[in-house]
Amino acid sequence: MSGQLDATTRTAKVRGSFENKARMLRPEMYATVEITVDERRALAIPRSALLRLGDATVVFLETGAAPDGRTKFERVPLTVDEGESSRWLPVLQGLEPGSRVVTAGAVLLSGML
């Protein structure tokens, strides 16, 4: 898909593959297209939150404050759908909604716990 609209025609070029048995579609034709996908609701985390520690896939969760005021973290193994190609990965097992997950810099915590 083109990264910008043509100022004159207010269109964007898109390359796609379609069956065209009747030969009704031609190169450079204009079209109005609507794309729909099945809605999927899932608990998801950013890909950047995942760490690989040996054979385990883990994230770090914020678990509260220590008596000295420092934030406490816990390493939690989880299973995600890594077949997804987006930056968000559906969580299949290991997290509950509302969990506070470290999304950047978790590798620094891995040596501390």
Residue pairs with C-beta under 8 A, 6 or more apart in sequence:
1 12
1 13
1 14
1 15
2 12
2 13
2 14
4 12
5 11
5 12
6 12
11 30
14 33
18 25
40 90
42 90
42 91
43 90
43 91
43 95
43 96
43 97
44 88
44 89
44 90
44 91
45 59
45 80
45 88
45 89
45 91
45 95
45 101
45 103
46 87
46 88
46 89
46 103
47 87
47 88
47 89
48 87
48 103
48 104
49 59
49 101
49 102
49 103
49 104
49 106
50 57
50 58
50 59
50 80
50 89
51 57
51 58
51 59
51 60
51 106
51 107
51 110
53 75
53 110
56 77
57 77
57 78
57 79
57 80
58 75
58 76
58 77
58 78
59 75
59 76
59 78
59 94
59 95
59 101
59 102
59 106
60 73
60 74
60 75
60 76
60 101
60 102
60 106
60 109
60 110
60 113
61 73
61 74
61 76
61 95
61 99
61 100
61 101
61 102
62 71
62 72
62 73
62 100
62 101
62 102
63 72
63 73
63 74
64 71
64 72
65 71
65 72
66 72
73 102
73 109
73 113
74 113
75 109
75 110
75 113
76 94
76 95
77 94
78 91
78 92
78 93
78 94
78 95
79 91
79 92
79 93
79 94
80 89
80 90
80 91
80 92
81 89
81 90
81 92
82 89
84 90
95 101
102 109
